[in-house]
């Protein structure tokens, strides 16, 4: 005896056509809304990607709206378009509808992740790429700033009473020595003696006075390097906290999407089961 003759309880409980239809609708709507949010400046991030960008209230609200809208539409379509079960208990129908919505949400999420990992990711990452371009453009400026800082300390060492400016070769040599010794936290005896000789020769100071100047300038340069390191560590910690904050809200948004998809699938299934079929007959 065929399974359909035994009733719906012996047939598959999943209408994959309805699931994929709802998933396609949810994925497409999610993608469109993410592009719209990026264009409006409300969101430059996606719940399907890792983000280290701090999320503002508007961005959180938009990402949540994208998930709710897309999941709701996809879940409703999955429930409304599924096969009608005639010989199944109401509780089982409710469970199957919920499962259809969850499956539609899961498939839509996987589809969207795959799309964003491919060529379409370039569309949504425009704002992020522009930020990265700004950061890359700022990197040489930061390097020049660090170079100017070391040059300042070199000028402090070579400052002459007669006001003669040091040559670039002299500055570069001292910069190389400072850059080499600063990470160790202590200037080597050889470098200290050599710098003291250079200072004494240029400024007319005694060897001891020149050595004292070297110690003083090196201490100031070391303090500046420590301050820069502390700022970099603080910035890294802020980025870590922002990434954790973003990941938490992304998780909440996706979880809400799963719930709404399941809920709307039951609504769509209920409308499907209660739909009335109107048969029009014509009389001759």
Backbone as CSV, one residue per row, in Angstrom:
resi,resn,N_x,N_y,N_z,CA_x,CA_y,CA_z,C_x,C_y,C_z
1,UNK,0.860,-1.198,0.000,0.000,0.000,0.000,0.892,1.243,0.000
2,UNK,0.588,2.222,-0.822,1.394,3.444,-0.929,1.262,4.268,0.338
3,UNK,2.305,5.074,0.579,2.327,5.876,1.800,1.222,6.897,1.826
4,UNK,0.850,7.451,0.666,-0.179,8.479,0.667,-1.542,7.895,0.994
5,UNK,-1.692,6.549,0.779,-2.956,5.925,1.106,-3.111,5.695,2.611
6,UNK,-1.950,5.694,3.315,-1.980,5.490,4.752,-2.176,6.796,5.515
7,UNK,-2.135,7.884,4.841,-2.321,9.167,5.509,-1.036,9.979,5.549
8,UNK,-1.162,11.268,5.914,-0.014,12.169,5.941,1.012,11.773,6.991
9,UNK,0.617,11.013,8.002,1.553,10.631,9.046,2.662,9.731,8.540
10,UNK,2.495,9.138,7.358,3.505,8.244,6.797,4.310,8.912,5.685
11,UNK,4.073,10.165,5.450,4.817,10.920,4.435,5.811,11.848,5.119
12,UNK,6.716,12.400,4.346,7.721,13.321,4.894,7.049,14.546,5.495
13,UNK,7.550,14.958,6.649,6.976,16.123,7.312,7.579,17.431,6.877
14,UNK,8.474,17.388,5.889,9.155,18.616,5.450,8.795,18.897,4.003
15,UNK,8.329,20.111,3.757,8.082,20.568,2.392,9.279,21.414,1.975
16,UNK,10.263,20.759,1.372,11.517,21.461,1.070,11.322,22.581,0.062
17,UNK,10.346,22.421,-0.823,10.088,23.513,-1.767,9.689,24.785,-1.041
18,UNK,8.815,24.643,-0.034,8.401,25.811,0.748,9.558,26.362,1.564
19,UNK,10.387,25.465,2.109,11.539,25.914,2.900,12.494,26.737,2.054
20,UNK,12.855,26.230,0.878,13.797,26.951,0.019,13.180,28.240,-0.534
21,UNK,11.877,28.222,-0.781,11.228,29.452,-1.248,11.297,30.526,-0.164
22,UNK,10.955,30.159,1.068,11.042,31.118,2.159,12.468,31.569,2.416
23,UNK,13.437,30.635,2.317,14.840,30.987,2.534,15.338,31.957,1.466
24,UNK,14.954,31.708,0.222,15.377,32.610,-0.853,14.822,34.016,-0.638
25,UNK,13.555,34.089,-0.250,12.954,35.401,0.003,13.643,36.100,1.169
26,UNK,13.928,35.364,2.241,14.581,35.960,3.408,15.989,36.418,3.079
27,UNK,16.747,35.611,2.356,18.117,35.970,2.014,18.156,37.205,1.113
28,UNK,17.273,37.230,0.114,17.245,38.372,-0.796,16.849,39.655,-0.059
29,UNK,15.823,39.568,0.773,15.383,40.759,1.501,16.448,41.228,2.486
30,UNK,17.105,40.279,3.157,18.176,40.649,4.085,19.297,41.367,3.349
31,UNK,19.694,40.856,2.207,20.769,41.463,1.421,20.386,42.872,0.966
32,UNK,19.159,43.026,0.491,18.707,44.341,0.022,18.670,45.348,1.167
33,UNK,18.161,44.918,2.315,18.063,45.830,3.453,19.439,46.212,3.993
34,UNK,20.395,45.284,3.943,21.754,45.615,4.371,22.375,46.657,3.451
35,UNK,22.128,46.522,2.150,22.624,47.531,1.203,21.958,48.876,1.468
36,UNK,20.650,48.858,1.717,19.934,50.098,2.012,20.487,50.754,3.276
37,UNK,20.718,49.949,4.302,21.259,50.502,5.535,22.634,51.098,5.343
38,UNK,23.462,50.446,4.535,24.787,50.992,4.245,24.668,52.311,3.496
39,UNK,23.749,52.369,2.528,23.566,53.604,1.768,23.053,54.748,2.620
40,UNK,22.208,54.430,3.598,21.664,55.462,4.475,22.596,55.814,5.625
41,UNK,23.700,55.096,5.724,24.630,55.368,6.807,24.207,54.789,8.135
42,UNK,23.173,53.941,8.138,22.698,53.340,9.387,23.511,52.118,9.771
43,UNK,24.106,51.482,8.800,24.812,50.233,9.097,25.873,49.986,8.042
44,UNK,27.088,49.722,8.503,28.157,49.293,7.607,28.636,47.908,8.008
45,UNK,27.830,47.205,8.795,28.194,45.873,9.257,27.073,44.913,8.931
46,UNK,27.363,43.635,9.075,26.386,42.596,8.782,26.346,41.612,9.937
47,UNK,25.172,41.085,10.270,25.105,40.071,11.325,25.727,38.750,10.911
48,UNK,26.109,38.612,9.627,26.687,37.366,9.155,28.199,37.418,9.085
49,UNK,28.807,38.509,9.557,30.244,38.668,9.494,30.774,39.072,10.857
50,UNK,32.065,38.738,11.086,32.729,39.200,12.294,33.024,40.679,12.152
51,UNK,32.746,41.447,13.204,32.944,42.884,13.166,33.685,43.337,14.415
52,UNK,34.681,44.195,14.201,35.393,44.806,15.322,35.029,46.281,15.433
53,UNK,33.939,46.645,14.792,33.505,48.033,14.791,32.485,48.259,15.900
54,UNK,32.666,49.283,16.723,31.662,49.552,17.756,30.298,49.840,17.133
55,UNK,29.258,49.272,17.699,27.916,49.446,17.157,27.165,50.497,17.954
56,UNK,26.615,51.485,17.245,25.790,52.484,17.881,24.356,51.999,17.982
57,UNK,23.530,52.792,18.649,22.129,52.409,18.843,21.405,52.282,17.504
58,UNK,21.669,53.208,16.583,21.002,53.156,15.282,21.401,51.910,14.501
59,UNK,22.676,51.545,14.560,23.146,50.359,13.849,22.526,49.102,14.425
60,UNK,22.471,49.018,15.768,21.862,47.850,16.416,20.393,47.726,16.022
61,UNK,19.681,48.856,16.035,18.269,48.840,15.673,18.072,48.412,14.224
62,UNK,18.943,48.875,13.332,18.792,48.533,11.920,19.092,47.058,11.673
63,UNK,20.159,46.544,12.286,20.491,45.135,12.120,19.365,44.262,12.662
64,UNK,18.796,44.644,13.807,17.674,43.886,14.358,16.469,43.946,13.427
65,UNK,16.197,45.120,12.857,15.069,45.250,11.929,15.283,44.389,10.690
66,UNK,16.505,44.371,10.177,16.807,43.549,9.002,16.514,42.086,9.296
67,UNK,16.969,41.618,10.442,16.746,40.222,10.802,15.256,39.907,10.992
68,UNK,14.554,40.795,11.692,13.139,40.541,11.957,12.325,40.561,10.671
69,UNK,12.592,41.547,9.826,11.822,41.658,8.582,12.088,40.475,7.657
70,UNK,13.370,40.173,7.432,13.710,39.088,6.514,13.243,37.741,7.056
71,UNK,13.490,37.501,8.344,13.082,36.218,8.929,11.567,36.085,8.951
72,UNK,10.868,37.176,9.240,9.413,37.116,9.258,8.836,36.780,7.896
73,UNK,9.323,37.444,6.862,8.827,37.166,5.504,9.163,35.741,5.085
74,UNK,10.425,35.336,5.324,10.822,33.989,4.923,10.051,32.917,5.667
75,UNK,9.855,33.104,6.977,9.106,32.125,7.740,7.651,32.043,7.310
76,UNK,7.042,33.191,7.076,5.634,33.196,6.662,5.454,32.477,5.324
77,UNK,6.362,32.731,4.387,6.258,32.078,3.081,6.463,30.574,3.205
78,UNK,7.405,30.159,4.061,7.645,28.730,4.240,6.402,28.046,4.817
79,UNK,5.723,28.717,5.745,4.515,28.132,6.315,3.331,28.187,5.382
80,UNK,3.214,29.268,4.644,2.038,29.440,3.769,2.125,28.553,2.521
81,UNK,3.333,28.304,2.038,3.495,27.554,0.794,3.682,26.059,1.001
82,UNK,3.755,25.590,2.220,4.002,24.167,2.440,2.759,23.349,2.089
83,UNK,3.000,22.054,1.965,1.911,21.140,1.617,0.905,21.089,2.768
84,UNK,-0.349,21.054,2.429,-1.389,20.989,3.462,-1.510,19.573,3.992
85,UNK,-1.452,19.487,5.350,-1.569,18.181,5.991,-3.007,18.001,6.481
86,UNK,-3.678,17.015,5.920,-5.105,16.840,6.219,-5.360,15.899,7.381
87,UNK,-4.483,14.917,7.579,-4.762,13.882,8.580,-3.768,13.926,9.733
88,UNK,-3.311,15.130,10.095,-2.309,15.289,11.148,-2.929,16.051,12.306
89,UNK,-2.594,15.648,13.520,-3.096,16.327,14.718,-2.620,17.779,14.739
90,UNK,-3.406,18.639,15.349,-3.080,20.067,15.370,-1.744,20.368,16.019
91,UNK,-1.397,19.642,17.076,-0.096,19.874,17.726,1.063,19.539,16.797
92,UNK,0.895,18.456,16.031,1.937,18.083,15.079,2.053,19.106,13.956
93,UNK,0.926,19.620,13.515,0.945,20.666,12.489,1.684,21.899,13.002
94,UNK,1.402,22.272,14.245,2.068,23.438,14.842,3.575,23.213,14.911
95,UNK,3.986,22.006,15.306,5.415,21.712,15.384,6.064,21.763,14.005
96,UNK,5.393,21.169,13.020,5.975,21.154,11.669,6.091,22.569,11.095
97,UNK,5.086,23.383,11.343,5.164,24.764,10.873,6.347,25.489,11.521
98,UNK,6.505,25.303,12.833,7.639,25.915,13.527,8.961,25.434,12.945
99,UNK,9.045,24.120,12.687,10.270,23.568,12.106,10.530,24.128,10.715
100,UNK,9.479,24.338,9.927,9.647,24.919,8.596,10.206,26.335,8.681
101,UNK,9.694,27.109,9.616,10.222,28.460,9.770,11.671,28.456,10.192
102,UNK,12.030,27.570,11.130,13.422,27.486,11.581,14.338,27.018,10.462
103,UNK,13.875,26.057,9.681,14.687,25.587,8.551,14.866,26.683,7.500
104,UNK,13.792,27.427,7.219,13.896,28.516,6.250,14.894,29.565,6.734
105,UNK,14.856,29.889,8.032,15.822,30.846,8.590,17.239,30.311,8.485
106,UNK,17.443,29.028,8.806,18.784,28.443,8.767,19.338,28.436,7.342
107,UNK,18.515,28.021,6.381,18.972,27.994,4.988,19.265,29.410,4.489
108,UNK,18.406,30.375,4.857,18.625,31.760,4.442,19.927,32.300,5.030
109,UNK,20.202,31.964,6.285,21.449,32.414,6.909,22.656,31.844,6.183
110,UNK,22.611,30.549,5.869,23.725,29.925,5.155,23.895,30.525,3.767
111,UNK,22.775,30.781,3.089,22.852,31.381,1.751,23.488,32.768,1.828
112,UNK,23.030,33.571,2.794,23.540,34.933,2.910,25.011,34.943,3.270
113,UNK,25.423,34.044,4.161,26.844,33.951,4.506,27.665,33.596,3.275
114,UNK,27.176,32.641,2.485,27.899,32.245,1.274,27.979,33.386,0.274
115,UNK,26.886,34.142,0.144,26.879,35.266,-0.800,27.837,36.352,-0.347
116,UNK,27.798,36.678,0.956,28.669,37.737,1.464,30.126,37.329,1.417
117,UNK,30.407,36.031,1.470,31.785,35.580,1.389,32.305,35.633,-0.038
118,UNK,31.393,35.803,-1.010,31.789,35.858,-2.404,31.870,37.288,-2.923
119,UNK,31.508,37.443,-4.183,31.645,38.742,-4.815,30.726,39.804,-4.255
120,UNK,29.535,39.401,-3.780,28.589,40.395,-3.277,29.084,41.069,-2.009
121,UNK,30.063,40.466,-1.349,30.583,41.076,-0.126,31.183,42.445,-0.416
122,UNK,31.700,42.616,-1.635,32.301,43.897,-1.992,31.295,45.036,-1.940
123,UNK,30.030,44.725,-2.221,29.005,45.769,-2.204,28.773,46.268,-0.791
124,UNK,28.619,45.315,0.142,28.314,45.692,1.516,29.524,46.215,2.267
125,UNK,30.726,45.821,1.843,31.923,46.216,2.578,32.499,47.528,2.075
126,UNK,31.742,48.271,1.271,32.261,49.533,0.758,32.621,50.503,1.859
127,UNK,31.712,50.617,2.830,31.985,51.537,3.929,33.168,51.071,4.755
128,UNK,33.279,49.739,4.981,34.406,49.217,5.749,35.701,49.403,4.978
129,UNK,35.659,49.149,3.659,36.855,49.325,2.847,37.303,50.771,2.830
130,UNK,36.345,51.705,2.800,36.717,53.113,2.812,37.391,53.472,4.131
131,UNK,36.891,52.878,5.229,37.542,53.115,6.508,38.938,52.543,6.540
132,UNK,39.106,51.349,5.944,40.439,50.759,5.883,41.370,51.597,5.026
133,UNK,40.822,52.189,3.941,41.649,53.052,3.099,42.126,54.270,3.871
134,UNK,41.228,54.825,4.685,41.635,55.970,5.516,42.724,55.568,6.491
135,UNK,42.554,54.366,7.084,43.573,53.900,8.030,44.906,53.669,7.334
136,UNK,44.862,53.095,6.116,46.100,52.872,5.382,46.757,54.189,4.994
137,UNK,45.918,55.173,4.665,46.477,56.477,4.322,47.071,57.156,5.545
138,UNK,46.494,56.850,6.722,46.997,57.480,7.939,48.261,56.814,8.448
139,UNK,48.519,55.555,8.046,49.695,54.848,8.539,51.000,55.565,8.205
140,UNK,51.214,56.026,6.940,52.435,56.777,6.681,52.535,58.050,7.514
141,UNK,51.392,58.684,7.746,51.414,59.897,8.563,51.868,59.587,9.983
142,UNK,51.387,58.444,10.531,51.827,58.055,11.866,53.310,57.748,11.880
143,UNK,53.778,57.095,10.807,55.207,56.806,10.738,56.029,58.092,10.664
144,UNK,55.528,59.062,9.888,56.250,60.339,9.799,56.259,61.043,11.148
145,UNK,55.134,60.911,11.883,55.063,61.536,13.198,56.090,60.922,14.145
146,UNK,56.208,59.569,14.096,57.217,58.912,14.926,58.620,59.337,14.531
147,UNK,58.833,59.487,13.215,60.142,59.948,12.763,60.451,61.350,13.244
148,UNK,59.433,62.232,13.219,59.649,63.595,13.708,59.959,63.599,15.200
149,UNK,59.335,62.655,15.939,59.598,62.585,17.370,61.048,62.210,17.634
150,UNK,61.540,61.192,16.920,62.939,60.807,17.092,63.876,61.909,16.640
151,UNK,63.503,62.610,15.564,64.333,63.720,15.097,64.407,64.816,16.142
152,UNK,63.297,65.031,16.852,63.301,66.037,17.918,64.316,65.671,18.997
153,UNK,64.346,64.405,19.403,65.312,63.986,20.430,66.742,64.063,19.899
154,UNK,66.908,63.769,18.595,68.245,63.926,18.014,68.680,65.384,18.039
155,UNK,67.750,66.290,17.744,68.085,67.719,17.806,68.399,68.157,19.232
156,UNK,67.715,67.577,20.212,68.012,67.904,21.605,69.437,67.498,21.968
157,UNK,69.862,66.343,21.484,71.222,65.900,21.768,72.259,66.786,21.096
158,UNK,71.986,67.177,19.864,72.971,67.906,19.069,72.810,69.413,19.143
159,UNK,71.955,69.891,20.033,71.716,71.331,20.126,73.007,72.055,20.496
160,UNK,73.350,73.015,19.652,74.627,73.724,19.819,74.393,75.139,20.322
161,UNK,75.302,75.676,21.163,75.139,77.040,21.671,75.133,78.087,20.566
162,UNK,75.845,77.828,19.470,75.901,78.823,18.393,74.709,78.757,17.446
163,UNK,73.791,77.803,17.688,72.567,77.742,16.882,72.699,77.038,15.560
164,UNK,73.826,76.401,15.282,73.984,75.678,14.026,73.090,74.440,14.022
165,UNK,72.408,74.228,12.923,71.514,73.072,12.807,72.314,71.824,12.493
166,UNK,71.867,70.710,13.043,72.526,69.439,12.764,72.197,68.983,11.351
167,UNK,73.065,68.185,10.792,72.842,67.678,9.445,71.895,66.471,9.498
168,UNK,71.315,66.169,8.348,70.419,65.018,8.277,71.159,63.719,8.568
169,UNK,72.394,63.634,8.138,73.171,62.419,8.385,73.365,62.200,9.880
170,UNK,73.647,63.288,10.608,73.820,63.171,12.058,72.505,62.757,12.732
171,UNK,71.414,63.379,12.310,70.114,63.014,12.892,69.776,61.556,12.617
172,UNK,69.969,61.131,11.390,69.624,59.759,11.025,70.441,58.746,11.808
173,UNK,71.707,59.053,12.026,72.558,58.143,12.791,72.059,58.020,14.237
174,UNK,71.732,59.151,14.843,71.235,59.127,16.225,69.873,58.443,16.288
175,UNK,69.026,58.685,15.282,67.724,58.020,15.246,67.866,56.500,15.220
176,UNK,68.797,56.014,14.416,69.009,54.565,14.338,69.468,53.999,15.675
177,UNK,70.318,54.738,16.372,70.793,54.285,17.680,69.643,54.256,18.679
178,UNK,68.827,55.324,18.680,67.707,55.379,19.632,66.676,54.289,19.341
179,UNK,66.363,54.078,18.060,65.383,53.059,17.692,65.859,51.667,18.092
180,UNK,67.166,51.446,18.027,67.711,50.143,18.408,67.693,49.931,19.914
181,UNK,67.987,50.983,20.688,68.117,50.835,22.137,66.808,50.998,22.895
182,UNK,65.844,51.732,22.344,64.613,51.989,23.080,63.832,50.719,23.418
183,UNK,63.706,49.732,22.509,62.953,48.526,22.874,63.553,47.759,24.041
184,UNK,64.857,47.859,24.233,65.502,47.137,25.335,65.286,47.828,26.671
185,UNK,64.888,49.096,26.650,64.674,49.841,27.887,65.938,50.384,28.511
186,UNK,67.074,50.215,27.861,68.341,50.696,28.407,69.315,50.926,27.273
187,UNK,70.018,52.043,27.314,70.998,52.342,26.291,72.293,51.609,26.616
188,UNK,72.885,51.025,25.605,74.115,50.265,25.832,75.271,51.218,26.156
189,UNK,76.256,50.674,26.829,77.408,51.498,27.219,78.151,52.011,25.994
190,UNK,78.268,51.178,24.967,78.972,51.619,23.752,78.236,52.760,23.077
191,UNK,76.902,52.619,22.937,76.131,53.686,22.304,76.140,54.947,23.153
192,UNK,76.090,54.805,24.461,76.125,55.969,25.353,77.444,56.723,25.209
193,UNK,78.541,55.972,25.191,79.842,56.627,25.032,79.992,57.293,23.676
194,UNK,79.489,56.624,22.628,79.613,57.194,21.281,78.778,58.456,21.142
195,UNK,77.553,58.423,21.650,76.704,59.609,21.583,77.293,60.749,22.404
196,UNK,77.866,60.418,23.549,78.492,61.461,24.371,79.644,62.117,23.621
197,UNK,80.404,61.333,22.873,81.489,61.907,22.074,80.955,62.843,20.998
198,UNK,79.887,62.408,20.321,79.289,63.264,19.293,78.778,64.567,19.888
199,UNK,78.105,64.490,21.028,77.555,65.683,21.669,78.674,66.604,22.132
200,UNK,79.700,66.022,22.733,80.813,66.841,23.221,81.532,67.535,22.072
201,UNK,81.709,66.826,20.978,82.405,67.404,19.836,81.613,68.534,19.205
202,UNK,80.277,68.395,19.179,79.462,69.411,18.507,79.168,70.594,19.413
203,UNK,78.967,70.352,20.696,78.493,71.409,21.599,79.597,72.029,22.444
204,UNK,80.744,71.382,22.520,81.805,71.906,23.364,81.675,71.531,24.821
205,UNK,80.708,70.662,25.154,80.551,70.206,26.533,81.647,69.213,26.882
206,UNK,81.852,69.033,28.175,82.783,68.009,28.609,82.165,66.634,28.395
207,UNK,82.992,65.604,28.485,82.495,64.252,28.267,81.428,63.876,29.293
208,UNK,81.645,64.287,30.542,80.645,63.969,31.572,79.350,64.726,31.333
209,UNK,79.446,66.000,30.958,78.237,66.779,30.684,77.486,66.221,29.473
210,UNK,78.247,65.825,28.479,77.621,65.244,27.295,76.930,63.927,27.642
211,UNK,77.573,63.122,28.506,76.955,61.865,28.913,75.668,62.120,29.694
212,UNK,75.654,63.140,30.536,74.437,63.484,31.271,73.315,63.902,30.324
213,UNK,73.675,64.644,29.275,72.661,65.028,28.301,72.111,63.800,27.583
214,UNK,72.999,62.880,27.240,72.549,61.646,26.582,71.564,60.895,27.480
215,UNK,71.889,60.776,28.764,70.993,60.075,29.695,69.649,60.776,29.802
216,UNK,69.678,62.102,29.883,68.437,62.857,30.017,67.553,62.707,28.776
217,UNK,68.154,62.854,27.597,67.375,62.755,26.355,66.865,61.333,26.151
218,UNK,67.712,60.346,26.484,67.256,58.966,26.335,66.087,58.672,27.268
219,UNK,66.123,59.189,28.477,65.013,58.988,29.415,63.733,59.601,28.875
220,UNK,63.838,60.788,28.278,62.652,61.416,27.707,62.120,60.615,26.510
221,UNK,63.041,60.114,25.680,62.628,59.317,24.529,61.985,58.005,24.986
222,UNK,62.536,57.387,26.035,61.959,56.151,26.555,60.568,56.395,27.126
223,UNK,60.377,57.529,27.817,59.063,57.856,28.358,58.041,58.058,27.243
224,UNK,58.465,58.742,26.187,57.564,58.943,25.044,57.202,57.614,24.396
225,UNK,58.186,56.693,24.288,57.906,55.385,23.696,56.949,54.589,24.577
226,UNK,57.123,54.677,25.900,56.218,53.969,26.810,54.805,54.528,26.736
227,UNK,54.695,55.854,26.612,53.367,56.461,26.481,52.682,55.999,25.201
228,UNK,53.448,55.931,24.107,52.874,55.478,22.840,52.451,54.016,22.942
229,UNK,53.253,53.196,23.629,52.905,51.786,23.794,51.639,51.634,24.631
230,UNK,51.531,52.458,25.693,50.331,52.394,26.538,49.085,52.784,25.748
231,UNK,49.205,53.806,24.895,48.069,54.202,24.076,47.675,53.099,23.097
232,UNK,48.682,52.437,22.516,48.383,51.357,21.573,47.684,50.198,22.277
233,UNK,48.134,49.868,23.498,47.498,48.787,24.249,46.070,49.152,24.642
234,UNK,45.868,50.423,25.010,44.514,50.867,25.352,43.600,50.792,24.136
235,UNK,44.131,51.181,22.962,43.331,51.105,21.738,42.997,49.660,21.393
236,UNK,43.960,48.740,21.595,43.700,47.325,21.321,42.645,46.770,22.269
237,UNK,42.676,47.195,23.531,41.684,46.737,24.490,40.296,47.256,24.137
238,UNK,40.221,48.502,23.692,38.940,49.053,23.270,38.399,48.308,22.057
239,UNK,39.302,47.964,21.129,38.865,47.203,19.952,38.359,45.822,20.353
240,UNK,39.016,45.191,21.342,38.565,43.883,21.795,37.177,43.974,22.431
241,UNK,36.968,44.988,23.256,35.664,45.166,23.889,34.587,45.463,22.842
242,UNK,34.956,46.286,21.845,33.983,46.600,20.790,33.615,45.352,20.001
243,UNK,34.609,44.497,19.719,34.333,43.262,18.981,33.422,42.341,19.786
244,UNK,33.679,42.232,21.095,32.827,41.389,21.937,31.407,41.952,22.016
245,UNK,31.302,43.277,22.129,29.989,43.924,22.174,29.231,43.694,20.868
246,UNK,29.929,43.839,19.750,29.300,43.641,18.448,28.848,42.195,18.281
247,UNK,29.713,41.239,18.671,29.359,39.832,18.529,28.131,39.482,19.365
248,UNK,28.025,40.080,20.547,26.865,39.807,21.400,25.575,40.278,20.740
249,UNK,25.585,41.491,20.199,24.377,42.008,19.560,24.056,41.258,18.277
250,UNK,25.085,40.819,17.545,24.834,40.020,16.355,24.161,38.699,16.726
251,UNK,24.620,38.096,17.824,24.000,36.854,18.294,22.535,37.083,18.653
252,UNK,22.259,38.173,19.357,20.874,38.477,19.741,20.013,38.681,18.499
253,UNK,20.554,39.408,17.504,19.785,39.666,16.281,19.473,38.369,15.549
254,UNK,20.459,37.482,15.424,20.222,36.209,14.741,19.248,35.327,15.521
255,UNK,19.353,35.346,16.837,18.430,34.553,17.649,17.000,35.059,17.502
256,UNK,16.833,36.381,17.479,15.505,36.949,17.247,14.981,36.554,15.869
257,UNK,15.874,36.532,14.888,15.462,36.132,13.551,14.943,34.705,13.517
258,UNK,15.627,33.790,14.223,15.170,32.401,14.272,13.797,32.300,14.927
259,UNK,13.607,33.049,16.014,12.316,33.009,16.707,11.201,33.569,15.835
260,UNK,11.434,34.706,15.195,10.396,35.328,14.369,10.071,34.467,13.165
261,UNK,11.090,33.836,12.560,10.830,32.963,11.410,9.936,31.798,11.816
262,UNK,10.209,31.212,12.968,9.377,30.098,13.435,7.958,30.557,13.745
263,UNK,7.845,31.724,14.375,6.523,32.242,14.733,5.694,32.555,13.495
264,UNK,6.294,33.219,12.525,5.549,33.596,11.329,5.244,32.382,10.453
265,UNK,6.054,31.333,10.573,5.745,30.114,9.817,4.456,29.484,10.332
266,UNK,4.262,29.510,11.636,2.998,28.986,12.183,1.819,29.838,11.726
267,UNK,2.047,31.149,11.643,0.978,32.031,11.170,0.654,31.747,9.712
268,UNK,1.700,31.605,8.890,1.464,31.291,7.483,0.805,29.951,7.292
269,UNK,1.206,28.953,8.090,0.570,27.647,7.992,-0.887,27.692,8.393
270,UNK,-1.205,28.476,9.414,-2.598,28.613,9.845,-3.447,29.251,8.743
271,UNK,-2.890,30.275,8.103,-3.616,30.890,6.989,-3.774,29.900,5.841
272,UNK,-2.749,29.076,5.627,-2.828,28.083,4.558,-3.923,27.053,4.846
273,UNK,-4.000,26.599,6.071,-4.984,25.565,6.407,-6.407,26.104,6.427
274,UNK,-6.542,27.386,6.768,-7.879,27.966,6.858,-8.314,28.677,5.582
275,UNK,-7.489,28.559,4.560,-7.853,29.212,3.306,-9.058,28.503,2.684
276,UNK,-9.900,29.301,2.133,-11.091,28.759,1.484,-10.864,28.680,-0.019
277,UNK,-11.299,27.572,-0.575,-11.193,27.379,-2.016,-12.538,27.713,-2.634
278,UNK,-12.564,28.673,-3.503,-13.799,29.088,-4.167,-13.834,28.504,-5.571
279,UNK,-14.842,27.710,-5.831,-14.988,27.090,-7.138,-16.108,27.802,-7.893
280,UNK,-15.751,28.355,-9.007,-16.753,29.047,-9.814,-17.259,28.131,-10.918
281,UNK,-18.534,28.040,-10.994,-19.148,27.213,-12.038,-19.933,28.095,-12.960
282,UNK,-19.930,27.725,-14.172,-20.677,28.492,-15.162,-21.804,27.629,-15.684
283,UNK,-22.917,28.250,-15.856,-24.091,27.529,-16.371,-24.365,28.016,-17.793
284,UNK,-24.715,27.067,-18.593,-25.025,27.419,-19.996,-26.522,27.436,-20.180
